Amino acid sequence: MEGSGKQSFFDRLKDATNVAATKAREGIEELQTKTELSRTYGELGRKTADLVESGAVSHPELKALVDKVASLKAELEAADAPAAESAPPPEGPPSAG
């Protein structure tokens, strides 16, 4: 048997695996925190836009950003409009006339 002061290959492998697993867990926790932070910023932005649009909050920098959001929404709606206009009307029940 080898010297008792030396770790076996499998013990070193197990230790390295534990270290890697711990780092992976820490990385996942950090990623989850960053995702939650991003989501919260998004919620804050939507709430701020609602407050600016309603007149409850007023600031020139916020107004400019809310105007840009409105412009981008209008662009998306305009892009979706032709597709909706060219679609055939939904079939309804036959008329009883």
N, CA, C and O atoms as a printed pandas DataFrame, in Angstrom:
     atom_number atom_name residue_name chain_id  residue_number  x_coord  y_coord  z_coord
0              1         N          MET        A               1    0.857   -1.178    0.000
1              2        CA          MET        A               1    0.000    0.000    0.000
2              3         C          MET        A               1    0.894    1.229    0.000
3              4         O          MET        A               1    1.956    1.246    0.623
4              5         N          GLU        A               2    0.433    2.278   -0.726
5              6        CA          GLU        A               2    1.226    3.503   -0.815
6              7         C          GLU        A               2    1.217    4.219    0.512
7              8         O          GLU        A               2    0.465    3.849    1.413
8              9         N          GLY        A               3    2.051    5.252    0.648
9             10        CA          GLY        A               3    2.146    6.003    1.895
10            11         C          GLY        A               3    0.802    6.596    2.298
11            12         O          GLY        A               3    0.030    7.036    1.446
12            13         N          SER        A               4    0.528    6.607    3.594
13            14        CA          SER        A               4   -0.757    7.087    4.071
14            15         C          SER        A               4   -0.896    8.603    3.947
15            16         O          SER        A               4   -2.013    9.114    4.028
16            17         N          GLY        A               5    0.198    9.335    3.754
17            18        CA          GLY        A               5    0.148   10.788    3.631
18            19         C          GLY        A               5   -0.263   11.257    2.243
19            20         O          GLY        A               5   -0.575   12.432    2.054
20            21         N          LYS        A               6   -0.264   10.374    1.299
21            22        CA          LYS        A               6   -0.608   10.750   -0.075
22            23         C          LYS        A               6   -2.063   10.378   -0.367
23            24         O          LYS        A               6   -2.538    9.302   -0.003
24            25         N          GLN        A               7   -2.755   11.308   -1.039
25            26        CA          GLN        A               7   -4.128   11.014   -1.446
26            27         C          GLN        A               7   -4.090   10.114   -2.670
27            28         O          GLN        A               7   -3.208   10.234   -3.521
28            29         N          SER        A               8   -5.032    9.237   -2.744
29            30        CA          SER        A               8   -5.129    8.402   -3.927
30            31         C          SER        A               8   -5.668    9.251   -5.086
31            32         O          SER        A               8   -6.223   10.331   -4.881
32            33         N          PHE        A               9   -5.495    8.745   -6.277
33            34        CA          PHE        A               9   -6.011    9.419   -7.470
34            35         C          PHE        A               9   -7.500    9.666   -7.339
35            36         O          PHE        A               9   -7.981   10.745   -7.683
36            37         N          PHE        A              10   -8.234    8.688   -6.849
37            38        CA          PHE        A              10   -9.684    8.814   -6.745
38            39         C          PHE        A              10  -10.092    9.839   -5.693
39            40         O          PHE        A              10  -11.101   10.525   -5.857
40            41         N          ASP        A              11   -9.318    9.951   -4.614
41            42        CA          ASP        A              11   -9.609   10.973   -3.610
42            43         C          ASP        A              11   -9.390   12.371   -4.193
43            44         O          ASP        A              11  -10.182   13.283   -3.954
44            45         N          ARG        A              12   -8.313   12.527   -4.957
45            46        CA          ARG        A              12   -8.051   13.827   -5.590
46            47         C          ARG        A              12   -9.132   14.141   -6.625
47            48         O          ARG        A              12   -9.574   15.284   -6.744
48            49         N          LEU        A              13   -9.548   13.126   -7.366
49            50        CA          LEU        A              13  -10.609   13.307   -8.356
50            51         C          LEU        A              13  -11.919   13.708   -7.675
51            52         O          LEU        A              13  -12.634   14.587   -8.155
52            53         N          LYS        A              14  -12.219   13.060   -6.563
53            54        CA          LYS        A              14  -13.431   13.380   -5.810
54            55         C          LYS        A              14  -13.370   14.812   -5.291
55            56         O          LYS        A              14  -14.358   15.540   -5.386
56            57         N          ASP        A              15  -12.239   15.226   -4.748
57            58        CA          ASP        A              15  -12.083   16.594   -4.255
58            59         C          ASP        A              15  -12.252   17.604   -5.388
59            60         O          ASP        A              15  -12.943   18.611   -5.234
60            61         N          ALA        A              16  -11.625   17.330   -6.514
61            62        CA          ALA        A              16  -11.727   18.242   -7.658
62            63         C          ALA        A              16  -13.170   18.326   -8.155
63            64         O          ALA        A              16  -13.635   19.400   -8.534
64            65         N          THR        A              17  -13.871   17.208   -8.153
65            66        CA          THR        A              17  -15.268   17.184   -8.576
66            67         C          THR        A              17  -16.131   18.004   -7.626
67            68         O          THR        A              17  -17.018   18.735   -8.067
68            69         N          ASN        A              18  -15.878   17.889   -6.331
69            70        CA          ASN        A              18  -16.622   18.670   -5.342
70            71         C          ASN        A              18  -16.381   20.167   -5.523
71            72         O          ASN        A              18  -17.312   20.966   -5.426
72            73         N          VAL        A              19  -15.136   20.542   -5.786
73            74        CA          VAL        A              19  -14.810   21.950   -6.010
74            75         C          VAL        A              19  -15.539   22.455   -7.261
75            76         O          VAL        A              19  -16.117   23.542   -7.254
76            77         N          ALA        A              20  -15.508   21.663   -8.323
77            78        CA          ALA        A              20  -16.181   22.066   -9.561
78            79         C          ALA        A              20  -17.685   22.187   -9.349
79            80         O          ALA        A              20  -18.308   23.121   -9.853
80            81         N          ALA        A              21  -18.266   21.263   -8.614
81            82        CA          ALA        A              21  -19.711   21.308   -8.348
82            83         C          ALA        A              21  -20.070   22.539   -7.527
83            84         O          ALA        A              21  -21.088   23.180   -7.788
84            85         N          THR        A              22  -19.257   22.871   -6.553
85            86        CA          THR        A              22  -19.503   24.061   -5.726
86            87         C          THR        A              22  -19.440   25.326   -6.574
87            88         O          THR        A              22  -20.295   26.203   -6.457
88            89         N          LYS        A              23  -18.423   25.415   -7.429
89            90        CA          LYS        A              23  -18.300   26.589   -8.305
90            91         C          LYS        A              23  -19.472   26.678   -9.264
91            92         O          LYS        A              23  -19.955   27.773   -9.549
92            93         N          ALA        A              24  -19.937   25.542   -9.766
93            94        CA          ALA        A              24  -21.088   25.536  -10.671
94            95         C          ALA        A              24  -22.338   26.032   -9.955
95            96         O          ALA        A              24  -23.101   26.823  -10.509
96            97         N          ARG        A              25  -22.549   25.564   -8.718
97            98        CA          ARG        A              25  -23.710   26.022   -7.942
98            99         C          ARG        A              25  -23.642   27.523   -7.710
99           100         O          ARG        A              25  -24.646   28.222   -7.841
100          101         N          GLU        A              26  -22.455   28.020   -7.366
101          102        CA          GLU        A              26  -22.284   29.458   -7.142
102          103         C          GLU        A              26  -22.559   30.235   -8.428
103          104         O          GLU        A              26  -23.168   31.304   -8.393
104          105         N          GLY        A              27  -22.109   29.698   -9.556
105          106        CA          GLY        A              27  -22.350   30.344  -10.843
106          107         C          GLY        A              27  -23.835   30.373  -11.179
107          108         O          GLY        A              27  -24.336   31.369  -11.699
108          109         N          ILE        A              28  -24.531   29.294  -10.888
109          110        CA          ILE        A              28  -25.969   29.235  -11.153
110          111         C          ILE        A              28  -26.699   30.236  -10.269
111          112         O          ILE        A              28  -27.601   30.934  -10.731
112          113         N          GLU        A              29  -26.313   30.307   -9.002
113          114        CA          GLU        A              29  -26.949   31.260   -8.085
114          115         C          GLU        A              29  -26.719   32.695   -8.557
115          116         O          GLU        A              29  -27.628   33.523   -8.503
116          117         N          GLU        A              30  -25.508   32.986   -9.017
117          118        CA          GLU        A              30  -25.210   34.332   -9.516
118          119         C          GLU        A              30  -26.030   34.629  -10.765
119          120         O          GLU        A              30  -26.555   35.733  -10.913
120          121         N          LEU        A              31  -26.143   33.656  -11.662
121          122        CA          LEU        A              31  -26.932   33.839  -12.874
122          123         C          LEU        A              31  -28.400   34.067  -12.533
123          124         O          LEU        A              31  -29.054   34.915  -13.140
124          125         N          GLN        A              32  -28.921   33.314  -11.565
125          126        CA          GLN        A              32  -30.307   33.506  -11.147
126          127         C          GLN        A              32  -30.515   34.902  -10.570
127          128         O          GLN        A              32  -31.539   35.534  -10.830
128          129         N          THR        A              33  -29.552   35.387   -9.791
129          130        CA          THR        A              33  -29.652   36.726   -9.213
130          131         C          THR        A              33  -29.621   37.783  -10.316
131          132         O          THR        A              33  -30.393   38.741  -10.281
132          133         N          LYS        A              34  -28.734   37.610  -11.293
133          134        CA          LYS        A              34  -28.656   38.564  -12.408
134          135         C          LYS        A              34  -29.950   38.555  -13.214
135          136         O          LYS        A              34  -30.423   39.608  -13.644
136          137         N          THR        A              35  -30.523   37.377  -13.420
137          138        CA          THR        A              35  -31.783   37.272  -14.157
138          139         C          THR        A              35  -32.900   37.985  -13.397
139          140         O          THR        A              35  -33.694   38.713  -13.992
140          141         N          GLU        A              36  -32.957   37.775  -12.099
141          142        CA          GLU        A              36  -33.977   38.430  -11.272
142          143         C          GLU        A              36  -33.784   39.943  -11.284
143          144         O          GLU        A              36  -34.763   40.688  -11.331
144          145         N          LEU        A              37  -32.545   40.403  -11.241
145          146        CA          LEU        A              37  -32.259   41.828  -11.301
146          147         C          LEU        A              37  -32.746   42.414  -12.625
147          148         O          LEU        A              37  -33.381   43.468  -12.648
148          149         N          SER        A              38  -32.449   41.737  -13.708
149          150        CA          SER        A              38  -32.882   42.191  -15.024
150          151         C          SER        A              38  -34.405   42.232  -15.113
151          152         O          SER        A              38  -34.975   43.187  -15.641
152          153         N          ARG        A              39  -35.053   41.211  -14.604
153          154        CA          ARG        A              39  -36.515   41.147  -14.611
154          155         C          ARG        A              39  -37.110   42.300  -13.791
155          156         O          ARG        A              39  -38.104   42.908  -14.188
156          157         N          THR        A              40  -36.489   42.588  -12.649
157          158        CA          THR        A              40  -36.973   43.665  -11.789
158          159         C          THR        A              40  -36.778   45.023  -12.460
159          160         O          THR        A              40  -37.640   45.896  -12.355
160          161         N          TYR        A              41  -35.652   45.204  -13.147
161          162        CA          TYR        A              41  -35.452   46.444  -13.905
162          163         C          TYR        A              41  -36.535   46.584  -14.981
163          164         O          TYR        A              41  -37.044   47.681  -15.206
164          165         N          GLY        A              42  -36.879   45.503  -15.628
165          166        CA          GLY        A              42  -37.938   45.541  -16.633
166          167         C          GLY        A              42  -39.275   45.953  -16.030
167          168         O          GLY        A              42  -40.003   46.766  -16.599
168          169         N          GLU        A              43  -39.587   45.383  -14.873
169          170        CA          GLU        A              43  -40.832   45.741  -14.186
170          171         C          GLU        A              43  -40.815   47.210  -13.782
171          172         O          GLU        A              43  -41.817   47.912  -13.919
172          173         N          LEU        A              44  -39.671   47.668  -13.282
173          174        CA          LEU        A              44  -39.527   49.070  -12.898
174          175         C          LEU        A              44  -39.740   49.975  -14.109
175          176         O          LEU        A              44  -40.414   51.000  -14.012
176          177         N          GLY        A              45  -39.171   49.596  -15.236
177          178        CA          GLY        A              45  -39.319   50.389  -16.454
178          179         C          GLY        A              45  -40.766   50.469  -16.912
179          180         O          GLY        A              45  -41.250   51.539  -17.280
180          181         N          ARG        A              46  -41.463   49.318  -16.886
181          182        CA          ARG        A              46  -42.876   49.326  -17.294
182          183         C          ARG        A              46  -43.706   50.185  -16.350
183          184         O          ARG        A              46  -44.565   50.949  -16.790
184          185         N          LYS        A              47  -43.450   50.058  -15.057
185          186        CA          LYS        A              47  -44.201   50.833  -14.067
186          187         C          LYS        A              47  -43.902   52.317  -14.250
187          188         O          LYS        A              47  -44.812   53.144  -14.186
188          189         N          THR        A              48  -42.643   52.660  -14.477
189          190        CA          THR        A              48  -42.268   54.056  -14.689
190          191         C          THR        A              48  -42.954   54.606  -15.932
191          192         O          THR        A              48  -43.465   55.725  -15.916
192          193         N          ALA        A              49  -42.969   53.823  -17.010
193          194        CA          ALA        A              49  -43.637   54.261  -18.232
194          195         C          ALA        A              49  -45.120   54.507  -17.977
195          196         O          ALA        A              49  -45.676   55.502  -18.442
196          197         N          ASP        A              50  -45.759   53.604  -17.239
197          198        CA          ASP        A              50  -47.180   53.790  -16.907
198          199         C          ASP        A              50  -47.390   55.079  -16.121
199          200         O          ASP        A              50  -48.328   55.828  -16.393
200          201         N          LEU        A              51  -46.520   55.338  -15.145
201          202        CA          LEU        A              51  -46.653   56.537  -14.324
202          203         C          LEU        A              51  -46.414   57.806  -15.133
203          204         O          LEU        A              51  -47.093   58.810  -14.919
204          205         N          VAL        A              52  -45.450   57.774  -16.067
205          206        CA          VAL        A              52  -45.193   58.938  -16.918
206          207         C          VAL        A              52  -46.382   59.172  -17.843
207          208         O          VAL        A              52  -46.829   60.307  -18.011
208          209         N          GLU        A              53  -46.896   58.096  -18.444
209          210        CA          GLU        A              53  -48.041   58.234  -19.353
210          211         C          GLU        A              53  -49.276   58.763  -18.630
211          212         O          GLU        A              53  -50.059   59.515  -19.212
212          213         N          SER        A              54  -49.457   58.379  -17.376
213          214        CA          SER        A              54  -50.626   58.831  -16.622
214          215         C          SER        A              54  -50.442   60.245  -16.071
215          216         O          SER        A              54  -51.404   60.861  -15.611
216          217         N          GLY        A              55  -49.221   60.759  -16.114
217          218        CA          GLY        A              55  -48.957   62.095  -15.599
218          219         C          GLY        A              55  -48.588   62.111  -14.121
219          220         O          GLY        A              55  -48.360   63.183  -13.560
220          221         N          ALA        A              56  -48.526   60.960  -13.486
221          222        CA          ALA        A              56  -48.197   60.902  -12.060
222          223         C          ALA        A              56  -46.726   61.227  -11.812
223          224         O          ALA        A              56  -46.368   61.693  -10.730
224          225         N          VAL        A              57  -45.868   60.982  -12.813
225          226        CA          VAL        A              57  -44.444   61.275  -12.712
226          227         C          VAL        A              57  -44.054   62.060  -13.943
227          228         O          VAL        A              57  -44.505   61.765  -15.050
228          229         N          SER        A              58  -43.208   63.070  -13.745
229          230        CA          SER        A              58  -42.805   63.896  -14.871
230          231         C          SER        A              58  -41.321   64.206  -14.776
231          232         O          SER        A              58  -40.840   64.703  -13.757
232          233         N          HIS        A              59  -40.602   63.906  -15.850
233          234        CA          HIS        A              59  -39.182   64.253  -15.947
234          235         C          HIS        A              59  -38.812   64.172  -17.426
235          236         O          HIS        A              59  -39.197   63.222  -18.107
236          237         N          PRO        A              60  -38.065   65.162  -17.930
237          238        CA          PRO        A              60  -37.739   65.173  -19.362
238          239         C          PRO        A              60  -37.040   63.898  -19.848
239          240         O          PRO        A              60  -37.347   63.407  -20.934
240          241         N          GLU        A              61  -36.122   63.366  -19.074
241          242        CA          GLU        A              61  -35.415   62.156  -19.505
242          243         C          GLU        A              61  -36.374   60.970  -19.579
243          244         O          GLU        A              61  -36.284   60.150  -20.492
244          245         N          LEU        A              62  -37.284   60.882  -18.624
245          246        CA          LEU        A              62  -38.258   59.791  -18.640
246          247         C          LEU        A              62  -39.218   59.960  -19.804
247          248         O          LEU        A              62  -39.578   58.984  -20.463
248          249         N          LYS        A              63  -39.631   61.185  -20.058
249          250        CA          LYS        A              63  -40.576   61.457  -21.154
250          251         C          LYS        A              63  -39.973   61.007  -22.485
251          252         O          LYS        A              63  -40.660   60.396  -23.303
252          253         N          ALA        A              64  -38.702   61.303  -22.700
253          254        CA          ALA        A              64  -38.042   60.915  -23.951
254          255         C          ALA        A              64  -38.026   59.392  -24.116
255          256         O          ALA        A              64  -38.257   58.877  -25.210
256          257         N          LEU        A              65  -37.755   58.690  -23.036
257          258        CA          LEU        A              65  -37.723   57.227  -23.113
258          259         C          LEU        A              65  -39.119   56.645  -23.332
259          260         O          LEU        A              65  -39.286   55.692  -24.093
260          261         N          VAL        A              66  -40.111   57.215  -22.669
261          262        CA          VAL        A              66  -41.487   56.739  -22.846
262          263         C          VAL        A              66  -41.949   57.007  -24.271
263          264         O          VAL        A              66  -42.642   56.180  -24.864
264          265         N          ASP        A              67  -41.570   58.167  -24.831
265          266        CA          ASP        A              67  -41.907   58.469  -26.222
266          267         C          ASP        A              67  -41.264   57.449  -27.167
267          268         O          ASP        A              67  -41.881   57.025  -28.144
268          269         N          LYS        A              68  -40.033   57.064  -26.872
269          270        CA          LYS        A              68  -39.345   56.073  -27.717
270          271         C          LYS        A              68  -40.056   54.721  -27.625
271          272         O          LYS        A              68  -40.229   54.043  -28.637
272          273         N          VAL        A              69  -40.469   54.326  -26.413
273          274        CA          VAL        A              69  -41.209   53.072  -26.242
274          275         C          VAL        A              69  -42.493   53.125  -27.066
275          276         O          VAL        A              69  -42.825   52.161  -27.755
276          277         N          ALA        A              70  -43.209   54.231  -27.003
277          278        CA          ALA        A              70  -44.454   54.378  -27.758
278          279         C          ALA        A              70  -44.192   54.275  -29.259
279          280         O          ALA        A              70  -44.964   53.653  -29.989
280          281         N          SER        A              71  -43.104   54.886  -29.710
281          282        CA          SER        A              71  -42.749   54.825  -31.124
282          283         C          SER        A              71  -42.435   53.395  -31.561
283          284         O          SER        A              71  -42.874   52.958  -32.624
284          285         N          LEU        A              72  -41.677   52.669  -30.743
285          286        CA          LEU        A              72  -41.340   51.279  -31.071
286          287         C          LEU        A              72  -42.583   50.394  -31.069
287          288         O          LEU        A              72  -42.724   49.518  -31.923
288          289         N          LYS        A              73  -43.482   50.617  -30.114
289          290        CA          LYS        A              73  -44.738   49.855  -30.092
290          291         C          LYS        A              73  -45.551   50.114  -31.363
291          292         O          LYS        A              73  -46.114   49.190  -31.948
292          293         N          ALA        A              74  -45.605   51.388  -31.783
293          294        CA          ALA        A              74  -46.340   51.739  -32.999
294          295         C          ALA        A              74  -45.723   51.055  -34.215
295          296         O          ALA        A              74  -46.442   50.589  -35.099
296          297         N          GLU        A              75  -44.393   50.995  -34.261
297          298        CA          GLU        A              75  -43.708   50.291  -35.363
298          299         C          GLU        A              75  -44.110   48.828  -35.414
299          300         O          GLU        A              75  -44.410   48.297  -36.483
300          301         N          LEU        A              76  -44.116   48.183  -34.266
301          302        CA          LEU        A              76  -44.488   46.768  -34.209
302          303         C          LEU        A              76  -45.936   46.561  -34.620
303          304         O          LEU        A              76  -46.250   45.615  -35.342
304          305         N          GLU        A              77  -46.818   47.439  -34.164
305          306        CA          GLU        A              77  -48.228   47.324  -34.538
306          307         C          GLU        A              77  -48.410   47.529  -36.031
307          308         O          GLU        A              77  -49.212   46.838  -36.659
308          309         N          ALA        A              78  -47.668   48.478  -36.610
309          310        CA          ALA        A              78  -47.756   48.726  -38.046
310          311         C          ALA        A              78  -47.244   47.526  -38.837
311          312         O          ALA        A              78  -47.792   47.189  -39.886
312          313         N          ALA        A              79  -46.201   46.887  -38.337
313          314        CA          ALA        A              79  -45.655   45.712  -39.014
314          315         C          ALA        A              79  -46.626   44.541  -38.937
315          316         O          ALA        A              79  -46.696   43.733  -39.863
316          317         N          ASP        A              80  -47.371   44.444  -37.849
317          318        CA          ASP        A              80  -48.348   43.362  -37.689
318          319         C          ASP        A              80  -49.641   43.644  -38.437
319          320         O          ASP        A              80  -50.361   42.706  -38.781
320          321         N          ALA        A              81  -49.959   44.913  -38.699
321          322        CA          ALA        A              81  -51.230   45.284  -39.319
322          323         C          ALA        A              81  -51.417   44.683  -40.713
323          324         O          ALA        A              81  -52.485   44.131  -40.977
324          325         N          PRO        A              82  -50.444   44.758  -41.616
325          326        CA          PRO        A              82  -50.665   44.172  -42.952
326          327         C          PRO        A              82  -50.957   42.674  -42.894
327          328         O          PRO        A              82  -51.765   42.170  -43.673
328          329         N          ALA        A              83  -50.326   41.988  -42.007
329          330        CA          ALA        A              83  -50.571   40.550  -41.885
330          331         C          ALA        A              83  -51.999   40.304  -41.420
331          332         O          ALA        A              83  -52.655   39.376  -41.892
332          333         N          ALA        A              84  -52.476   41.118  -40.511
333          334        CA          ALA        A              84  -53.840   40.954  -40.006
334          335         C          ALA        A              84  -54.858   41.338  -41.069
335          336         O          ALA        A              84  -55.922   40.725  -41.160
336          337         N          GLU        A              85  -54.537   42.360  -41.884
337          338        CA          GLU        A              85  -55.471   42.803  -42.923
338          339         C          GLU        A              85  -55.590   41.793  -44.050
339          340         O          GLU        A              85  -56.664   41.662  -44.635
340          341         N          SER        A              86  -54.520   41.074  -44.375
341          342        CA          SER        A              86  -54.553   40.132  -45.485
342          343         C          SER        A              86  -55.090   38.773  -45.084
343          344         O          SER        A              86  -55.347   37.929  -45.943
344          345         N          ALA        A              87  -55.260   38.552  -43.809
345          346        CA          ALA        A              87  -55.789   37.267  -43.354
346          347         C          ALA        A              87  -57.269   37.178  -43.667
347          348         O          ALA        A              87  -57.987   38.171  -43.549
348          349         N          PRO        A              88  -57.743   35.987  -44.070
349          350        CA          PRO        A              88  -59.167   35.858  -44.359
350          351         C          PRO        A              88  -59.989   36.015  -43.084
351          352         O          PRO        A              88  -59.526   35.671  -41.996
352          353         N          PRO        A              89  -61.217   36.538  -43.218
353          354        CA          PRO        A              89  -62.041   36.707  -42.022
354          355         C          PRO        A              89  -62.393   35.352  -41.439
355          356         O          PRO        A              89  -62.523   34.368  -42.168
356          357         N          PRO        A              90  -62.548   35.301  -40.114
357          358        CA          PRO        A              90  -62.908   34.018  -39.511
358          359         C          PRO        A              90  -64.313   33.623  -39.934
359          360         O          PRO        A              90  -65.199   34.459  -40.113
360          361         N          GLU        A              91  -64.479   32.330  -40.085
361          362        CA          GLU        A              91  -65.800   31.833  -40.490
362          363         C          GLU        A              91  -66.719   31.811  -39.287
363          364         O          GLU        A              91  -66.342   31.322  -38.222
364          365         N          GLY        A              92  -67.903   32.329  -39.447
365          366        CA          GLY        A              92  -68.875   32.339  -38.389
366          367         C          GLY        A              92  -69.988   31.358  -38.704
367          368         O          GLY        A              92  -69.940   30.677  -39.728
368          369         N          PRO        A              93  -70.973   31.278  -37.855
369          370        CA          PRO        A              93  -72.100   30.389  -38.139
370          371         C          PRO        A              93  -72.893   30.911  -39.331
371          372         O          PRO        A              93  -72.922   32.120  -39.560
372          373         N          PRO        A              94  -73.520   30.052  -40.075
373          374        CA          PRO        A              94  -74.303   30.503  -41.236
374          375         C          PRO        A              94  -75.428   31.409  -40.773
375          376         O          PRO        A              94  -76.039   31.201  -39.725
376          377         N          SER        A              95  -75.680   32.421  -41.591
377          378        CA          SER        A              95  -76.756   33.341  -41.221
378          379         C          SER        A              95  -78.102   32.680  -41.464
379          380         O          SER        A              95  -78.271   31.870  -42.375
380          381         N          ALA        A              96  -79.051   33.051  -40.620
381          382        CA          ALA        A              96  -80.394   32.448  -40.709
382          383         C          ALA        A              96  -81.301   33.383  -41.489
383          384         O          ALA        A              96  -82.397   33.693  -41.023
384          385         N          GLY        A              97  -80.889   33.831  -42.630
385          386        CA          GLY        A              97  -81.677   34.827  -43.327
386          387         C          GLY        A              97  -82.186   34.357  -44.565
387          388         O          GLY        A              97  -82.875   35.095  -45.269
